[in-house]
Structure formats: structure tokens, C-alpha cells
Amino acid sequence: MTWKVGNLELKTPIIIASGTWGLGDTLLQYLTPQELTYAVGALVTKGLSLEPMSGNPPPRLMETPCGLINSIGLENPGIKTFLEDYYPRLRELKIPLIFNLHGNSEEEFIRLAEILREVGEEAIELNISCPNVKKGGISFSQSPEVVFELIRGVRKVFEGFIAVKLSPVGPVMETALACESAGADALTIANTYPALGIISYEPLRIIRGGLSGPAIKPLTLRLITEVSSRIKLPIIASGGVMSGKDVFDYLLMGASAVQIGTANLIDPWSPIKIYEEIKELLRSYGRLLDKGNT
């Protein structure tokens, strides 16, 4: 099996999503390098910033009937520490790495891309749901014009694969078109959906964060069909994938590859199980996919 997302070639259409497998050490407690290379096409790193970030105070997670609300707050050790302490072991896996990046300004995104270019990495995913401090703290994703300038600036310093992880709310179509015009190679659709959960009544404790898991799959599936009808960029689906059928549904509706996120937190072996399921579905219904994949 070979799979292409733009100029990024994968052995399988399964990508492990950012923030759902730690910094690599957690994942390797459960899956061997052989199992990973068998089932996984690429790994998206935990979101990385220029400087370390401590994230939000607890509570950070709340389970819902059909999903999970998370409020991690982009906690990470910073790009320098990641490259020194975690990167060498991940490179030994021989699986394509896609570096998820977030910055508070266009300049921070550009500097992160420059650092990765210098170490020879060739694939990044830009998280544009983070706040733009130079624009009053409003999320990058809420302004297609700002997103256009951001991607154009990153493209000037980074010749490799650039995916942009869209927010599911706001001017999604306009932002997708801006990404295409600015030179992005692919879109990841989508980030988590804004949500709120009540943890306790006395005292009243709530969590504001992003909803992931099975509940959002129908929403994301529709979003992908709408975006793919107007743009030519490859789409990486992300939202509620728990089975091989979920992967196939996304591929059928316009995605070129699929990220697995919340499922990893429920069952670390889910990528292996989902890969076996999607292989059977592709044997039976692969003729329905007209993407040039084999």
C-alpha cells in the first residue's frame, strides 16, 4: 500500500494526531517500532513553540458521553528541548514526522520553520487556532487575510510539506482558500470544537476546552465534503476516528489521509486495529475511491 498527500508519500493513510501520544516516550511503552512502521503512515508531534509552555491548570480533561473535552493549553518543552531530548529516538523509528507548530506571531512561526529546515526536517503542520498577540489575541484562524500572510511568510523559508490545521469554526471556507492561494500543500480538517463541561455543582467547577471523539465525526465529515468541493488541496481528516469504517468514510468524502487522536487515549493499540480494518474495507470497496492511491 502506498498513499500520497500532496508531495508527502506514506505507507498507510493512518497518521497519529498531535498531542495524543505524548512526546514519543508514552507511545513506545505500548507499541514496538515494528508495529508502528507496519500500521502508521506518519506521526504528528505534540504542538511545539519556541519557548517552553506550562499549559493550563487542572482540570484539563473531562469525558463526555461521546467524546472528550481537553484544555491542555499547548503545554510543551519548547522546540530546543524537544530536538535535544526526544527527536533522536523518534528519528530511529523511520516513520515520517510532521512537526505541529504554534506561535503567537507570524515571526514565531517563521523562526520555528527555519529551525526545522536547519535540522533537515521536511514536513510541518501549522496550528492556526492559537492567539495572534499582535492582532489583539484573536485566533489566527479567524482572519483569512492574516492566515494568507502567515503561510506566505513560512513558505519563503520552508520548501518542504506545509499542512495547515484549520479551526472548525469561523470563516473556514475563506481560510481554506487563503491557505491554497498562499502555497500550503495540504489542510488538516479540523481542530477540536469549542466546548464546555460542568465538573461539579458545589463548588461549581467547569472546563472550557476543545471537544474531540466520536461526537464530532459527522460535523467534520460534512465540513470536509464542503471544503473539498471548492479547493484542490489534499485534506487530512481529523475528528472522531475510532474504526476502519471511520477512516474509509473520510476517504470516501474527500480526504487523502486520516489522523487518529482520541482513540489513542482509549486504546494505544487502536492504530494497529484500525489499520487491519481499513485494509479489509479497501479490498472490498477500494474501487469507490478515485484518488490515484493504490
Long-range contacts (C-beta under 8 A, 24 or more apart in sequence): 1-279, 1-282, 1-294, 2-293, 2-294, 3-41, 3-256, 3-257, 3-293, 4-234, 4-256, 4-292, 4-293, 5-161, 5-163, 5-185, 5-186, 5-234, 5-236, 5-256, 5-257, 6-161, 6-185, 6-186, 6-233, 6-234, 6-256, 7-161, 7-185, 8-42, 8-96, 8-98, 8-123, 8-161, 8-185, 8-186, 10-41, 10-42, 10-96, 10-257, 11-37, 11-41, 12-39, 12-40, 12-41, 12-275, 12-278, 13-41, 13-247, 13-251, 13-256, 13-257, 13-258, 13-278, 13-293, 14-39, 14-40, 14-41, 14-247, 14-257, 14-258, 14-260, 14-271, 14-274, 14-275, 14-278, 15-40, 15-41, 15-42, 15-43, 15-44, 15-98, 15-236, 15-257, 15-258, 15-259, 15-260, 16-40, 16-42, 16-43, 16-44, 16-259, 16-260, 16-261, 16-264, 16-271, 17-44, 17-238, 17-259, 17-260, 17-261, 17-264, 18-44, 18-45, 18-46, 18-47, 18-100, 18-125, 18-127, 18-165, 19-46, 19-47, 19-70, 19-72, 19-100, 19-261, 20-260, 20-261, 20-262, 20-264, 20-265, 21-46, 21-264, 22-46, 23-77, 23-82, 23-86, 24-86, 24-89, 24-90, 25-86, 25-89, 27-264, 27-268, 28-89, 29-268, 30-268, 30-269, 31-268, 31-269, 31-271, 31-272, 33-92, 33-93, 33-94, 35-272, 36-93, 36-95, 36-271, 37-93, 37-94, 37-95, 38-272, 38-275, 39-271, 39-272, 39-274, 39-275, 39-276, 40-95, 40-271, 40-275, 41-95, 41-96, 41-257, 42-95, 42-96, 42-97, 42-98, 42-123, 42-257, 43-90, 43-93, 43-95, 43-96, 43-97, 43-98, 44-97, 44-98, 44-99, 44-100, 44-125, 44-259, 45-82, 45-90, 45-97, 45-98, 45-99, 45-100, 46-76, 46-82, 46-100, 47-74, 47-76, 47-100, 47-101, 47-102, 47-127, 48-76, 48-78, 48-79, 48-82, 48-99, 48-100, 48-101, 48-102, 48-112, 49-74, 49-76, 49-78, 49-79, 49-101, 49-102, 49-103, 49-108, 49-112, 50-78, 50-79, 50-103, 50-108, 50-111, 50-112, 51-78, 52-76, 52-77, 52-78, 52-81, 53-78, 59-199, 59-205, 59-207, 60-207, 60-209, 61-207, 62-197, 62-199, 62-207, 62-209, 64-195, 64-197, 64-211, 64-213, 64-215, 65-215, 66-213, 66-214, 66-215, 67-211, 67-212, 67-213, 67-214, 67-215, 67-216, 67-240, 67-262, 68-211, 68-212, 68-213, 68-262, 68-265, 69-195, 69-196, 69-197, 69-207, 69-209, 69-210, 69-211, 70-192, 70-209, 70-210, 70-212, 71-207, 71-208, 71-209, 71-210, 72-209, 74-102, 74-130, 79-112, 79-115, 83-115, 83-119, 87-119, 96-123, 97-121, 97-123, 98-123, 98-124, 98-125, 98-161, 98-163, 99-123, 99-124, 99-125, 100-124, 100-125, 100-127, 100-165, 101-125, 101-126, 101-127, 102-126, 102-127, 102-130, 103-130, 104-130, 104-131, 104-132, 104-133, 104-134, 105-132, 105-133, 105-134, 106-132, 106-134, 106-146, 106-149, 106-150, 106-153, 109-150, 109-153, 109-154, 110-153, 110-154, 110-156, 110-157, 113-154, 113-157, 113-158, 114-157, 114-158, 116-158, 117-157, 117-158, 117-159, 117-160, 121-160, 122-160, 122-161, 123-160, 123-161, 123-163, 124-154, 124-158, 124-160, 124-161, 124-162, 124-163, 125-163, 125-164, 125-165, 125-188, 126-150, 126-151, 126-154, 126-162, 126-163, 126-164, 126-165, 127-165, 127-191, 128-164, 128-165, 128-166, 128-167, 128-175, 129-165, 129-167, 129-191, 139-167, 139-170, 141-166, 141-167, 141-170, 141-175, 142-167, 142-170, 142-171, 144-171, 144-174, 144-175, 144-177, 144-178, 145-178, 147-175, 147-178, 147-179, 147-182, 148-178, 148-179, 148-181, 148-182, 149-182, 150-182, 151-178, 151-179, 151-182, 151-183, 151-184, 152-182, 152-183, 155-182, 155-183, 155-184, 161-185, 161-186, 162-186, 163-187, 163-188, 163-236, 164-188, 165-190, 165-191, 165-238, 166-190, 166-191, 167-191, 168-192, 168-193, 168-216, 168-219, 168-220, 168-223, 168-239, 169-193, 169-194, 172-223, 172-227, 173-226, 173-227, 173-230, 176-227, 176-230, 176-231, 176-233, 177-230, 177-231, 179-233, 180-231, 180-232, 180-233, 184-233, 185-233, 185-234, 186-233, 186-234, 186-235, 186-236, 186-256, 187-227, 187-231, 187-233, 187-234, 187-235, 187-236, 188-235, 188-236, 188-238, 188-259, 189-220, 189-223, 189-224, 189-227, 189-235, 189-236, 189-237, 189-238, 189-239, 189-255, 190-220, 190-223, 190-238, 190-239, 191-238, 192-216, 193-219, 212-239, 212-240, 212-261, 212-262, 213-240, 213-242, 213-262, 214-240, 214-242, 215-240, 216-240, 217-241, 217-246, 217-249, 221-249, 221-250, 221-253, 224-250, 224-253, 224-254, 224-255, 225-253, 225-254, 227-254, 228-253, 228-254, 228-255, 229-254, 241-274, 242-266, 242-270, 242-274, 243-274, 243-277, 244-274, 244-275, 244-276, 244-277, 244-278, 244-279, 244-280, 244-281, 245-277, 245-281, 246-274, 247-274, 247-277, 247-278, 247-281, 248-278, 248-281, 248-282, 248-285, 251-289, 251-291, 252-288, 252-289, 256-291, 256-293
